[in-house]
Amino acid sequence: MVFRDFFSALPLLHQVDPYRFYVPGYSEALSLFSDVRVVLDESWLSGVPSDLQDYFFITNFPCFFIPIFTGKNCYGFVLKGFRKETPRFCTNMLLPGCERIKGGELVVLCEGMKDCFVPLYVSKGLPVVVVPLLTSVPSRDFLGFLKSMNCSVLFIPDNDERRGNHTARFYELIGSVGIMGSVYNLNPSFKDFGDVFNPVLKSGVLEEGRLLRKSLKGMVSF
């Protein structure tokens, strides 16, 4: 199913008044992704198959429509609104941001979309692609795709009680796929890079972002 006709009719994120729809952190982070749209209400679902409309009602309205591209075609989406749920539908293993992968990049894997905001900014000008996983660790199929594109990976796990397990699983997965990868260890004062949206923690997280850029520059040639 190609969604281009549907999603191209939706208003772009920057066209929607933030007083009407604003999700702290997500609005800022998603403004850095390609072609993010907003589904204002259910009347915009005309043309969406009924079995896929459930994804939108789970998320509720209004919500962000984050496209997943294969070439120029939209073959899937991720939805995000005010609720915790972040449903994903796609006919392949790709994720938002993957359309920027041309081959040979360092792919930075974050556990969530808000977490991508700082890495996206600090990686500007570098051969780096930032991708939100939407899960705790990447799938084997996704890592296999990245290997086929001659990419290496940097995983930034959240600082929580499961960090050790997620890190161990990540190393197990990259070993089974045979892709080069490493883990970036965040300052333990922060849960994740999404803490940049906490006014108390913002300055510290931005300093952590500067350290991340130094690490990225040391990992890539450009």
PyMOL commands that place a pseudoatom at each C-alpha (Angstrom):
pseudoatom trace, name=CA, resn=MET, resi=1, chain=A, elem=C, hetatm=0, pos=[0.000, 0.000, 0.000]
pseudoatom trace, name=CA, resn=VAL, resi=2, chain=A, elem=C, hetatm=0, pos=[1.436, 3.371, -1.027]
pseudoatom trace, name=CA, resn=PHE, resi=3, chain=A, elem=C, hetatm=0, pos=[0.290, 6.235, 1.218]
pseudoatom trace, name=CA, resn=ARG, resi=4, chain=A, elem=C, hetatm=0, pos=[1.616, 9.175, -0.791]
pseudoatom trace, name=CA, resn=ASP, resi=5, chain=A, elem=C, hetatm=0, pos=[-1.798, 10.296, -2.078]
pseudoatom trace, name=CA, resn=PHE, resi=6, chain=A, elem=C, hetatm=0, pos=[-3.206, 10.213, 1.445]
pseudoatom trace, name=CA, resn=PHE, resi=7, chain=A, elem=C, hetatm=0, pos=[-0.428, 11.829, 3.393]
pseudoatom trace, name=CA, resn=SER, resi=8, chain=A, elem=C, hetatm=0, pos=[0.455, 14.458, 0.778]
pseudoatom trace, name=CA, resn=ALA, resi=9, chain=A, elem=C, hetatm=0, pos=[-3.017, 15.942, 1.326]
pseudoatom trace, name=CA, resn=LEU, resi=10, chain=A, elem=C, hetatm=0, pos=[-2.361, 16.385, 5.053]
pseudoatom trace, name=CA, resn=PRO, resi=11, chain=A, elem=C, hetatm=0, pos=[-1.057, 19.702, 6.405]
pseudoatom trace, name=CA, resn=LEU, resi=12, chain=A, elem=C, hetatm=0, pos=[2.668, 19.816, 7.098]
pseudoatom trace, name=CA, resn=LEU, resi=13, chain=A, elem=C, hetatm=0, pos=[3.776, 20.110, 10.713]
pseudoatom trace, name=CA, resn=HIS, resi=14, chain=A, elem=C, hetatm=0, pos=[4.862, 23.737, 10.337]
pseudoatom trace, name=CA, resn=GLN, resi=15, chain=A, elem=C, hetatm=0, pos=[1.493, 24.637, 8.775]
pseudoatom trace, name=CA, resn=VAL, resi=16, chain=A, elem=C, hetatm=0, pos=[-0.448, 23.716, 11.919]
pseudoatom trace, name=CA, resn=ASP, resi=17, chain=A, elem=C, hetatm=0, pos=[-0.856, 26.372, 14.606]
pseudoatom trace, name=CA, resn=PRO, resi=18, chain=A, elem=C, hetatm=0, pos=[1.005, 25.115, 17.720]
pseudoatom trace, name=CA, resn=TYR, resi=19, chain=A, elem=C, hetatm=0, pos=[-1.820, 26.499, 19.836]
pseudoatom trace, name=CA, resn=ARG, resi=20, chain=A, elem=C, hetatm=0, pos=[-4.031, 23.928, 18.128]
pseudoatom trace, name=CA, resn=PHE, resi=21, chain=A, elem=C, hetatm=0, pos=[-1.627, 20.997, 18.330]
pseudoatom trace, name=CA, resn=TYR, resi=22, chain=A, elem=C, hetatm=0, pos=[1.644, 20.896, 20.230]
pseudoatom trace, name=CA, resn=VAL, resi=23, chain=A, elem=C, hetatm=0, pos=[3.292, 17.950, 22.004]
pseudoatom trace, name=CA, resn=PRO, resi=24, chain=A, elem=C, hetatm=0, pos=[6.307, 19.102, 24.048]
pseudoatom trace, name=CA, resn=GLY, resi=25, chain=A, elem=C, hetatm=0, pos=[9.551, 17.659, 22.716]
pseudoatom trace, name=CA, resn=TYR, resi=26, chain=A, elem=C, hetatm=0, pos=[7.902, 15.751, 19.901]
pseudoatom trace, name=CA, resn=SER, resi=27, chain=A, elem=C, hetatm=0, pos=[6.885, 18.870, 17.989]
pseudoatom trace, name=CA, resn=GLU, resi=28, chain=A, elem=C, hetatm=0, pos=[10.481, 20.116, 18.100]
pseudoatom trace, name=CA, resn=ALA, resi=29, chain=A, elem=C, hetatm=0, pos=[12.106, 16.773, 17.268]
pseudoatom trace, name=CA, resn=LEU, resi=30, chain=A, elem=C, hetatm=0, pos=[9.708, 15.850, 14.481]
pseudoatom trace, name=CA, resn=SER, resi=31, chain=A, elem=C, hetatm=0, pos=[10.283, 19.201, 12.784]
pseudoatom trace, name=CA, resn=LEU, resi=32, chain=A, elem=C, hetatm=0, pos=[13.712, 17.793, 11.878]
pseudoatom trace, name=CA, resn=PHE, resi=33, chain=A, elem=C, hetatm=0, pos=[12.314, 14.713, 10.110]
pseudoatom trace, name=CA, resn=SER, resi=34, chain=A, elem=C, hetatm=0, pos=[11.249, 14.538, 6.470]
pseudoatom trace, name=CA, resn=ASP, resi=35, chain=A, elem=C, hetatm=0, pos=[7.708, 15.477, 5.446]
pseudoatom trace, name=CA, resn=VAL, resi=36, chain=A, elem=C, hetatm=0, pos=[5.986, 15.015, 8.824]
pseudoatom trace, name=CA, resn=ARG, resi=37, chain=A, elem=C, hetatm=0, pos=[2.270, 15.793, 8.614]
pseudoatom trace, name=CA, resn=VAL, resi=38, chain=A, elem=C, hetatm=0, pos=[-0.629, 16.228, 11.036]
pseudoatom trace, name=CA, resn=VAL, resi=39, chain=A, elem=C, hetatm=0, pos=[-3.934, 14.329, 11.007]
pseudoatom trace, name=CA, resn=LEU, resi=40, chain=A, elem=C, hetatm=0, pos=[-6.252, 16.860, 12.607]
pseudoatom trace, name=CA, resn=ASP, resi=41, chain=A, elem=C, hetatm=0, pos=[-9.328, 14.657, 12.993]
pseudoatom trace, name=CA, resn=GLU, resi=42, chain=A, elem=C, hetatm=0, pos=[-10.973, 11.530, 11.615]
pseudoatom trace, name=CA, resn=SER, resi=43, chain=A, elem=C, hetatm=0, pos=[-12.416, 13.380, 8.613]
pseudoatom trace, name=CA, resn=TRP, resi=44, chain=A, elem=C, hetatm=0, pos=[-8.902, 13.329, 7.121]
pseudoatom trace, name=CA, resn=LEU, resi=45, chain=A, elem=C, hetatm=0, pos=[-8.903, 9.516, 6.948]
pseudoatom trace, name=CA, resn=SER, resi=46, chain=A, elem=C, hetatm=0, pos=[-10.821, 9.348, 3.685]
pseudoatom trace, name=CA, resn=GLY, resi=47, chain=A, elem=C, hetatm=0, pos=[-9.024, 6.859, 1.448]
pseudoatom trace, name=CA, resn=VAL, resi=48, chain=A, elem=C, hetatm=0, pos=[-7.295, 5.027, 4.303]
pseudoatom trace, name=CA, resn=PRO, resi=49, chain=A, elem=C, hetatm=0, pos=[-8.280, 1.321, 4.391]
pseudoatom trace, name=CA, resn=SER, resi=50, chain=A, elem=C, hetatm=0, pos=[-10.586, 0.571, 7.303]
pseudoatom trace, name=CA, resn=ASP, resi=51, chain=A, elem=C, hetatm=0, pos=[-8.183, -1.953, 8.835]
pseudoatom trace, name=CA, resn=LEU, resi=52, chain=A, elem=C, hetatm=0, pos=[-5.489, 0.747, 9.033]
pseudoatom trace, name=CA, resn=GLN, resi=53, chain=A, elem=C, hetatm=0, pos=[-7.775, 3.378, 10.509]
pseudoatom trace, name=CA, resn=ASP, resi=54, chain=A, elem=C, hetatm=0, pos=[-7.555, 1.567, 13.842]
pseudoatom trace, name=CA, resn=TYR, resi=55, chain=A, elem=C, hetatm=0, pos=[-3.955, 2.807, 14.185]
pseudoatom trace, name=CA, resn=PHE, resi=56, chain=A, elem=C, hetatm=0, pos=[-5.224, 6.385, 14.138]
pseudoatom trace, name=CA, resn=PHE, resi=57, chain=A, elem=C, hetatm=0, pos=[-8.015, 5.795, 16.633]
pseudoatom trace, name=CA, resn=ILE, resi=58, chain=A, elem=C, hetatm=0, pos=[-5.550, 4.110, 19.013]
pseudoatom trace, name=CA, resn=THR, resi=59, chain=A, elem=C, hetatm=0, pos=[-3.423, 7.248, 18.854]
pseudoatom trace, name=CA, resn=ASN, resi=60, chain=A, elem=C, hetatm=0, pos=[-6.414, 9.630, 18.858]
pseudoatom trace, name=CA, resn=PHE, resi=61, chain=A, elem=C, hetatm=0, pos=[-6.602, 13.037, 17.187]
pseudoatom trace, name=CA, resn=PRO, resi=62, chain=A, elem=C, hetatm=0, pos=[-4.859, 15.224, 16.375]
pseudoatom trace, name=CA, resn=CYS, resi=63, chain=A, elem=C, hetatm=0, pos=[-1.683, 13.246, 15.755]
pseudoatom trace, name=CA, resn=PHE, resi=64, chain=A, elem=C, hetatm=0, pos=[1.562, 13.390, 13.843]
pseudoatom trace, name=CA, resn=PHE, resi=65, chain=A, elem=C, hetatm=0, pos=[1.887, 11.272, 10.695]
pseudoatom trace, name=CA, resn=ILE, resi=66, chain=A, elem=C, hetatm=0, pos=[5.580, 10.404, 10.337]
pseudoatom trace, name=CA, resn=PRO, resi=67, chain=A, elem=C, hetatm=0, pos=[6.128, 8.760, 6.939]
pseudoatom trace, name=CA, resn=ILE, resi=68, chain=A, elem=C, hetatm=0, pos=[8.464, 5.851, 6.261]
pseudoatom trace, name=CA, resn=PHE, resi=69, chain=A, elem=C, hetatm=0, pos=[9.887, 6.069, 2.771]
pseudoatom trace, name=CA, resn=THR, resi=70, chain=A, elem=C, hetatm=0, pos=[11.240, 3.596, 0.260]
pseudoatom trace, name=CA, resn=GLY, resi=71, chain=A, elem=C, hetatm=0, pos=[12.735, 5.841, -2.376]
pseudoatom trace, name=CA, resn=LYS, resi=72, chain=A, elem=C, hetatm=0, pos=[10.129, 8.519, -3.013]
pseudoatom trace, name=CA, resn=ASN, resi=73, chain=A, elem=C, hetatm=0, pos=[7.188, 6.338, -2.003]
pseudoatom trace, name=CA, resn=CYS, resi=74, chain=A, elem=C, hetatm=0, pos=[5.619, 6.244, 1.429]
pseudoatom trace, name=CA, resn=TYR, resi=75, chain=A, elem=C, hetatm=0, pos=[5.203, 2.596, 2.401]
pseudoatom trace, name=CA, resn=GLY, resi=76, chain=A, elem=C, hetatm=0, pos=[4.442, 3.046, 6.056]
pseudoatom trace, name=CA, resn=PHE, resi=77, chain=A, elem=C, hetatm=0, pos=[4.019, 5.406, 8.948]
pseudoatom trace, name=CA, resn=VAL, resi=78, chain=A, elem=C, hetatm=0, pos=[4.450, 6.049, 12.630]
pseudoatom trace, name=CA, resn=LEU, resi=79, chain=A, elem=C, hetatm=0, pos=[1.802, 7.952, 14.561]
pseudoatom trace, name=CA, resn=LYS, resi=80, chain=A, elem=C, hetatm=0, pos=[2.276, 10.073, 17.658]
pseudoatom trace, name=CA, resn=GLY, resi=81, chain=A, elem=C, hetatm=0, pos=[-0.211, 12.147, 19.629]
pseudoatom trace, name=CA, resn=PHE, resi=82, chain=A, elem=C, hetatm=0, pos=[-0.792, 13.040, 23.249]
pseudoatom trace, name=CA, resn=ARG, resi=83, chain=A, elem=C, hetatm=0, pos=[-1.088, 9.409, 24.311]
pseudoatom trace, name=CA, resn=LYS, resi=84, chain=A, elem=C, hetatm=0, pos=[1.839, 7.142, 25.154]
pseudoatom trace, name=CA, resn=GLU, resi=85, chain=A, elem=C, hetatm=0, pos=[1.123, 4.824, 22.195]
pseudoatom trace, name=CA, resn=THR, resi=86, chain=A, elem=C, hetatm=0, pos=[3.324, 5.190, 19.118]
pseudoatom trace, name=CA, resn=PRO, resi=87, chain=A, elem=C, hetatm=0, pos=[1.887, 2.701, 16.609]
pseudoatom trace, name=CA, resn=ARG, resi=88, chain=A, elem=C, hetatm=0, pos=[3.885, 1.806, 13.503]
pseudoatom trace, name=CA, resn=PHE, resi=89, chain=A, elem=C, hetatm=0, pos=[2.723, 0.233, 10.258]
pseudoatom trace, name=CA, resn=CYS, resi=90, chain=A, elem=C, hetatm=0, pos=[5.070, -0.581, 7.401]
pseudoatom trace, name=CA, resn=THR, resi=91, chain=A, elem=C, hetatm=0, pos=[5.489, -3.148, 4.641]
pseudoatom trace, name=CA, resn=ASN, resi=92, chain=A, elem=C, hetatm=0, pos=[9.216, -3.408, 5.406]
pseudoatom trace, name=CA, resn=MET, resi=93, chain=A, elem=C, hetatm=0, pos=[11.592, -3.101, 8.384]
pseudoatom trace, name=CA, resn=LEU, resi=94, chain=A, elem=C, hetatm=0, pos=[12.492, 0.549, 7.747]
pseudoatom trace, name=CA, resn=LEU, resi=95, chain=A, elem=C, hetatm=0, pos=[11.999, 3.431, 10.164]
pseudoatom trace, name=CA, resn=PRO, resi=96, chain=A, elem=C, hetatm=0, pos=[11.644, 7.222, 9.955]
pseudoatom trace, name=CA, resn=GLY, resi=97, chain=A, elem=C, hetatm=0, pos=[14.858, 8.840, 8.779]
pseudoatom trace, name=CA, resn=CYS, resi=98, chain=A, elem=C, hetatm=0, pos=[16.040, 5.850, 6.738]
pseudoatom trace, name=CA, resn=GLU, resi=99, chain=A, elem=C, hetatm=0, pos=[15.433, 7.721, 3.474]
pseudoatom trace, name=CA, resn=ARG, resi=100, chain=A, elem=C, hetatm=0, pos=[18.627, 9.656, 4.298]
pseudoatom trace, name=CA, resn=ILE, resi=101, chain=A, elem=C, hetatm=0, pos=[20.730, 6.501, 4.152]
pseudoatom trace, name=CA, resn=LYS, resi=102, chain=A, elem=C, hetatm=0, pos=[22.594, 6.369, 0.855]
pseudoatom trace, name=CA, resn=GLY, resi=103, chain=A, elem=C, hetatm=0, pos=[25.328, 3.949, 1.902]
pseudoatom trace, name=CA, resn=GLY, resi=104, chain=A, elem=C, hetatm=0, pos=[28.372, 4.098, 4.133]
pseudoatom trace, name=CA, resn=GLU, resi=105, chain=A, elem=C, hetatm=0, pos=[26.957, 6.356, 6.856]
pseudoatom trace, name=CA, resn=LEU, resi=106, chain=A, elem=C, hetatm=0, pos=[27.190, 6.036, 10.598]
pseudoatom trace, name=CA, resn=VAL, resi=107, chain=A, elem=C, hetatm=0, pos=[23.629, 5.415, 11.806]
pseudoatom trace, name=CA, resn=VAL, resi=108, chain=A, elem=C, hetatm=0, pos=[22.828, 6.677, 15.303]
pseudoatom trace, name=CA, resn=LEU, resi=109, chain=A, elem=C, hetatm=0, pos=[20.064, 4.648, 16.938]
pseudoatom trace, name=CA, resn=CYS, resi=110, chain=A, elem=C, hetatm=0, pos=[18.004, 6.350, 19.657]
pseudoatom trace, name=CA, resn=GLU, resi=111, chain=A, elem=C, hetatm=0, pos=[15.256, 4.686, 21.678]
pseudoatom trace, name=CA, resn=GLY, resi=112, chain=A, elem=C, hetatm=0, pos=[12.670, 7.373, 20.919]
pseudoatom trace, name=CA, resn=MET, resi=113, chain=A, elem=C, hetatm=0, pos=[11.817, 10.372, 18.771]
pseudoatom trace, name=CA, resn=LYS, resi=114, chain=A, elem=C, hetatm=0, pos=[12.429, 13.067, 21.380]
pseudoatom trace, name=CA, resn=ASP, resi=115, chain=A, elem=C, hetatm=0, pos=[15.836, 11.499, 21.974]
pseudoatom trace, name=CA, resn=CYS, resi=116, chain=A, elem=C, hetatm=0, pos=[16.760, 12.251, 18.345]
pseudoatom trace, name=CA, resn=PHE, resi=117, chain=A, elem=C, hetatm=0, pos=[16.536, 16.034, 18.678]
pseudoatom trace, name=CA, resn=VAL, resi=118, chain=A, elem=C, hetatm=0, pos=[20.043, 16.671, 20.052]
pseudoatom trace, name=CA, resn=PRO, resi=119, chain=A, elem=C, hetatm=0, pos=[21.808, 13.987, 17.926]
pseudoatom trace, name=CA, resn=LEU, resi=120, chain=A, elem=C, hetatm=0, pos=[20.144, 15.396, 14.784]
pseudoatom trace, name=CA, resn=TYR, resi=121, chain=A, elem=C, hetatm=0, pos=[21.417, 18.884, 15.515]
pseudoatom trace, name=CA, resn=VAL, resi=122, chain=A, elem=C, hetatm=0, pos=[24.958, 17.966, 16.541]
pseudoatom trace, name=CA, resn=SER, resi=123, chain=A, elem=C, hetatm=0, pos=[25.469, 15.615, 13.588]
pseudoatom trace, name=CA, resn=LYS, resi=124, chain=A, elem=C, hetatm=0, pos=[24.802, 18.310, 10.973]
pseudoatom trace, name=CA, resn=GLY, resi=125, chain=A, elem=C, hetatm=0, pos=[27.516, 18.329, 8.331]
pseudoatom trace, name=CA, resn=LEU, resi=126, chain=A, elem=C, hetatm=0, pos=[28.657, 14.801, 9.184]
pseudoatom trace, name=CA, resn=PRO, resi=127, chain=A, elem=C, hetatm=0, pos=[27.951, 11.556, 7.264]
pseudoatom trace, name=CA, resn=VAL, resi=128, chain=A, elem=C, hetatm=0, pos=[25.577, 10.516, 10.029]
pseudoatom trace, name=CA, resn=VAL, resi=129, chain=A, elem=C, hetatm=0, pos=[21.909, 9.471, 9.956]
pseudoatom trace, name=CA, resn=VAL, resi=130, chain=A, elem=C, hetatm=0, pos=[19.829, 9.540, 13.154]
pseudoatom trace, name=CA, resn=VAL, resi=131, chain=A, elem=C, hetatm=0, pos=[17.000, 6.994, 13.454]
pseudoatom trace, name=CA, resn=PRO, resi=132, chain=A, elem=C, hetatm=0, pos=[14.413, 6.500, 16.242]
pseudoatom trace, name=CA, resn=LEU, resi=133, chain=A, elem=C, hetatm=0, pos=[14.037, 2.808, 17.052]
pseudoatom trace, name=CA, resn=LEU, resi=134, chain=A, elem=C, hetatm=0, pos=[10.598, 2.955, 18.754]
pseudoatom trace, name=CA, resn=THR, resi=135, chain=A, elem=C, hetatm=0, pos=[11.774, -0.146, 20.640]
pseudoatom trace, name=CA, resn=SER, resi=136, chain=A, elem=C, hetatm=0, pos=[14.485, -0.809, 23.198]
pseudoatom trace, name=CA, resn=VAL, resi=137, chain=A, elem=C, hetatm=0, pos=[16.922, -2.426, 20.749]
pseudoatom trace, name=CA, resn=PRO, resi=138, chain=A, elem=C, hetatm=0, pos=[17.090, -2.645, 16.936]
pseudoatom trace, name=CA, resn=SER, resi=139, chain=A, elem=C, hetatm=0, pos=[15.737, -5.694, 15.160]
pseudoatom trace, name=CA, resn=ARG, resi=140, chain=A, elem=C, hetatm=0, pos=[18.062, -8.182, 13.492]
pseudoatom trace, name=CA, resn=ASP, resi=141, chain=A, elem=C, hetatm=0, pos=[16.391, -7.497, 10.128]
pseudoatom trace, name=CA, resn=PHE, resi=142, chain=A, elem=C, hetatm=0, pos=[16.969, -3.781, 10.454]
pseudoatom trace, name=CA, resn=LEU, resi=143, chain=A, elem=C, hetatm=0, pos=[20.617, -4.287, 11.358]
pseudoatom trace, name=CA, resn=GLY, resi=144, chain=A, elem=C, hetatm=0, pos=[20.916, -6.608, 8.371]
pseudoatom trace, name=CA, resn=PHE, resi=145, chain=A, elem=C, hetatm=0, pos=[19.588, -3.844, 6.142]
pseudoatom trace, name=CA, resn=LEU, resi=146, chain=A, elem=C, hetatm=0, pos=[22.136, -1.399, 7.568]
pseudoatom trace, name=CA, resn=LYS, resi=147, chain=A, elem=C, hetatm=0, pos=[24.929, -3.887, 6.947]
pseudoatom trace, name=CA, resn=SER, resi=148, chain=A, elem=C, hetatm=0, pos=[23.779, -4.296, 3.335]
pseudoatom trace, name=CA, resn=MET, resi=149, chain=A, elem=C, hetatm=0, pos=[24.123, -0.504, 3.002]
pseudoatom trace, name=CA, resn=ASN, resi=150, chain=A, elem=C, hetatm=0, pos=[27.681, -0.661, 4.345]
pseudoatom trace, name=CA, resn=CYS, resi=151, chain=A, elem=C, hetatm=0, pos=[26.705, 1.345, 7.426]
pseudoatom trace, name=CA, resn=SER, resi=152, chain=A, elem=C, hetatm=0, pos=[28.043, 1.191, 10.966]
pseudoatom trace, name=CA, resn=VAL, resi=153, chain=A, elem=C, hetatm=0, pos=[25.870, 1.870, 14.026]
pseudoatom trace, name=CA, resn=LEU, resi=154, chain=A, elem=C, hetatm=0, pos=[26.049, 3.786, 17.276]
pseudoatom trace, name=CA, resn=PHE, resi=155, chain=A, elem=C, hetatm=0, pos=[23.410, 2.869, 19.860]
pseudoatom trace, name=CA, resn=ILE, resi=156, chain=A, elem=C, hetatm=0, pos=[22.357, 5.395, 22.528]
pseudoatom trace, name=CA, resn=PRO, resi=157, chain=A, elem=C, hetatm=0, pos=[20.315, 3.478, 25.129]
pseudoatom trace, name=CA, resn=ASP, resi=158, chain=A, elem=C, hetatm=0, pos=[18.264, 5.170, 27.824]
pseudoatom trace, name=CA, resn=ASN, resi=159, chain=A, elem=C, hetatm=0, pos=[19.756, 5.396, 31.282]
pseudoatom trace, name=CA, resn=ASP, resi=160, chain=A, elem=C, hetatm=0, pos=[17.301, 3.163, 33.138]
pseudoatom trace, name=CA, resn=GLU, resi=161, chain=A, elem=C, hetatm=0, pos=[17.279, -0.131, 35.005]
pseudoatom trace, name=CA, resn=ARG, resi=162, chain=A, elem=C, hetatm=0, pos=[17.196, -2.093, 31.737]
pseudoatom trace, name=CA, resn=ARG, resi=163, chain=A, elem=C, hetatm=0, pos=[20.196, -0.384, 30.178]
pseudoatom trace, name=CA, resn=GLY, resi=164, chain=A, elem=C, hetatm=0, pos=[22.556, -3.290, 30.886]
pseudoatom trace, name=CA, resn=ASN, resi=165, chain=A, elem=C, hetatm=0, pos=[20.216, -5.807, 29.279]
pseudoatom trace, name=CA, resn=HIS, resi=166, chain=A, elem=C, hetatm=0, pos=[19.602, -3.601, 26.250]
pseudoatom trace, name=CA, resn=THR, resi=167, chain=A, elem=C, hetatm=0, pos=[23.314, -2.986, 25.751]
pseudoatom trace, name=CA, resn=ALA, resi=168, chain=A, elem=C, hetatm=0, pos=[24.100, -6.704, 26.007]
pseudoatom trace, name=CA, resn=ARG, resi=169, chain=A, elem=C, hetatm=0, pos=[21.333, -7.530, 23.539]
pseudoatom trace, name=CA, resn=PHE, resi=170, chain=A, elem=C, hetatm=0, pos=[22.590, -4.874, 21.114]
pseudoatom trace, name=CA, resn=TYR, resi=171, chain=A, elem=C, hetatm=0, pos=[26.095, -6.345, 21.103]
pseudoatom trace, name=CA, resn=GLU, resi=172, chain=A, elem=C, hetatm=0, pos=[24.632, -9.823, 20.647]
pseudoatom trace, name=CA, resn=LEU, resi=173, chain=A, elem=C, hetatm=0, pos=[22.598, -8.648, 17.649]
pseudoatom trace, name=CA, resn=ILE, resi=174, chain=A, elem=C, hetatm=0, pos=[25.397, -6.774, 15.876]
pseudoatom trace, name=CA, resn=GLY, resi=175, chain=A, elem=C, hetatm=0, pos=[27.629, -9.803, 16.394]
pseudoatom trace, name=CA, resn=SER, resi=176, chain=A, elem=C, hetatm=0, pos=[25.077, -12.115, 14.802]
pseudoatom trace, name=CA, resn=VAL, resi=177, chain=A, elem=C, hetatm=0, pos=[24.647, -9.759, 11.827]
pseudoatom trace, name=CA, resn=GLY, resi=178, chain=A, elem=C, hetatm=0, pos=[28.311, -8.907, 11.448]
pseudoatom trace, name=CA, resn=ILE, resi=179, chain=A, elem=C, hetatm=0, pos=[27.916, -5.127, 11.454]
pseudoatom trace, name=CA, resn=MET, resi=180, chain=A, elem=C, hetatm=0, pos=[30.309, -2.741, 13.176]
pseudoatom trace, name=CA, resn=GLY, resi=181, chain=A, elem=C, hetatm=0, pos=[28.704, -1.036, 16.153]
pseudoatom trace, name=CA, resn=SER, resi=182, chain=A, elem=C, hetatm=0, pos=[29.291, 0.629, 19.482]
pseudoatom trace, name=CA, resn=VAL, resi=183, chain=A, elem=C, hetatm=0, pos=[27.378, 2.180, 22.384]
pseudoatom trace, name=CA, resn=TYR, resi=184, chain=A, elem=C, hetatm=0, pos=[27.401, 5.801, 23.508]
pseudoatom trace, name=CA, resn=ASN, resi=185, chain=A, elem=C, hetatm=0, pos=[27.272, 6.092, 27.296]
pseudoatom trace, name=CA, resn=LEU, resi=186, chain=A, elem=C, hetatm=0, pos=[25.229, 9.074, 28.367]
pseudoatom trace, name=CA, resn=ASN, resi=187, chain=A, elem=C, hetatm=0, pos=[26.083, 11.008, 31.489]
pseudoatom trace, name=CA, resn=PRO, resi=188, chain=A, elem=C, hetatm=0, pos=[24.208, 9.183, 34.294]
pseudoatom trace, name=CA, resn=SER, resi=189, chain=A, elem=C, hetatm=0, pos=[22.631, 12.511, 35.319]
pseudoatom trace, name=CA, resn=PHE, resi=190, chain=A, elem=C, hetatm=0, pos=[20.294, 12.197, 32.324]
pseudoatom trace, name=CA, resn=LYS, resi=191, chain=A, elem=C, hetatm=0, pos=[17.763, 9.547, 31.360]
pseudoatom trace, name=CA, resn=ASP, resi=192, chain=A, elem=C, hetatm=0, pos=[18.159, 10.271, 27.653]
pseudoatom trace, name=CA, resn=PHE, resi=193, chain=A, elem=C, hetatm=0, pos=[18.763, 13.139, 25.238]
pseudoatom trace, name=CA, resn=GLY, resi=194, chain=A, elem=C, hetatm=0, pos=[15.070, 13.967, 25.507]
pseudoatom trace, name=CA, resn=ASP, resi=195, chain=A, elem=C, hetatm=0, pos=[15.936, 15.601, 28.835]
pseudoatom trace, name=CA, resn=VAL, resi=196, chain=A, elem=C, hetatm=0, pos=[16.972, 18.638, 26.774]
pseudoatom trace, name=CA, resn=PHE, resi=197, chain=A, elem=C, hetatm=0, pos=[13.303, 19.665, 27.009]
pseudoatom trace, name=CA, resn=ASN, resi=198, chain=A, elem=C, hetatm=0, pos=[13.551, 19.823, 30.809]
pseudoatom trace, name=CA, resn=PRO, resi=199, chain=A, elem=C, hetatm=0, pos=[14.525, 23.437, 31.628]
pseudoatom trace, name=CA, resn=VAL, resi=200, chain=A, elem=C, hetatm=0, pos=[16.509, 22.315, 34.676]
pseudoatom trace, name=CA, resn=LEU, resi=201, chain=A, elem=C, hetatm=0, pos=[18.593, 19.823, 32.681]
pseudoatom trace, name=CA, resn=LYS, resi=202, chain=A, elem=C, hetatm=0, pos=[18.793, 21.622, 29.334]
pseudoatom trace, name=CA, resn=SER, resi=203, chain=A, elem=C, hetatm=0, pos=[22.267, 23.179, 29.676]
pseudoatom trace, name=CA, resn=GLY, resi=204, chain=A, elem=C, hetatm=0, pos=[23.795, 19.913, 30.858]
pseudoatom trace, name=CA, resn=VAL, resi=205, chain=A, elem=C, hetatm=0, pos=[22.220, 17.954, 28.018]
pseudoatom trace, name=CA, resn=LEU, resi=206, chain=A, elem=C, hetatm=0, pos=[23.471, 20.490, 25.466]
pseudoatom trace, name=CA, resn=GLU, resi=207, chain=A, elem=C, hetatm=0, pos=[26.980, 20.043, 26.830]
pseudoatom trace, name=CA, resn=GLU, resi=208, chain=A, elem=C, hetatm=0, pos=[26.489, 16.293, 26.462]
pseudoatom trace, name=CA, resn=GLY, resi=209, chain=A, elem=C, hetatm=0, pos=[25.500, 16.988, 22.858]
pseudoatom trace, name=CA, resn=ARG, resi=210, chain=A, elem=C, hetatm=0, pos=[28.800, 18.741, 22.254]
pseudoatom trace, name=CA, resn=LEU, resi=211, chain=A, elem=C, hetatm=0, pos=[30.598, 15.687, 23.609]
pseudoatom trace, name=CA, resn=LEU, resi=212, chain=A, elem=C, hetatm=0, pos=[28.526, 13.482, 21.314]
pseudoatom trace, name=CA, resn=ARG, resi=213, chain=A, elem=C, hetatm=0, pos=[29.563, 15.540, 18.288]
pseudoatom trace, name=CA, resn=LYS, resi=214, chain=A, elem=C, hetatm=0, pos=[33.227, 15.083, 19.212]
pseudoatom trace, name=CA, resn=SER, resi=215, chain=A, elem=C, hetatm=0, pos=[32.645, 11.331, 19.410]
pseudoatom trace, name=CA, resn=LEU, resi=216, chain=A, elem=C, hetatm=0, pos=[30.841, 11.302, 16.061]
pseudoatom trace, name=CA, resn=LYS, resi=217, chain=A, elem=C, hetatm=0, pos=[33.650, 13.237, 14.365]
pseudoatom trace, name=CA, resn=GLY, resi=218, chain=A, elem=C, hetatm=0, pos=[36.108, 10.691, 15.699]
pseudoatom trace, name=CA, resn=MET, resi=219, chain=A, elem=C, hetatm=0, pos=[34.062, 7.815, 14.277]
pseudoatom trace, name=CA, resn=VAL, resi=220, chain=A, elem=C, hetatm=0, pos=[33.573, 9.053, 10.707]
pseudoatom trace, name=CA, resn=SER, resi=221, chain=A, elem=C, hetatm=0, pos=[35.748, 10.345, 7.919]
pseudoatom trace, name=CA, resn=PHE, resi=222, chain=A, elem=C, hetatm=0, pos=[34.458, 13.322, 5.953]
for i in range(1, 222): cmd.bond("trace and resi %d" % i, "trace and resi %d" % (i + 1))
show_as sticks, trace
zoom trace
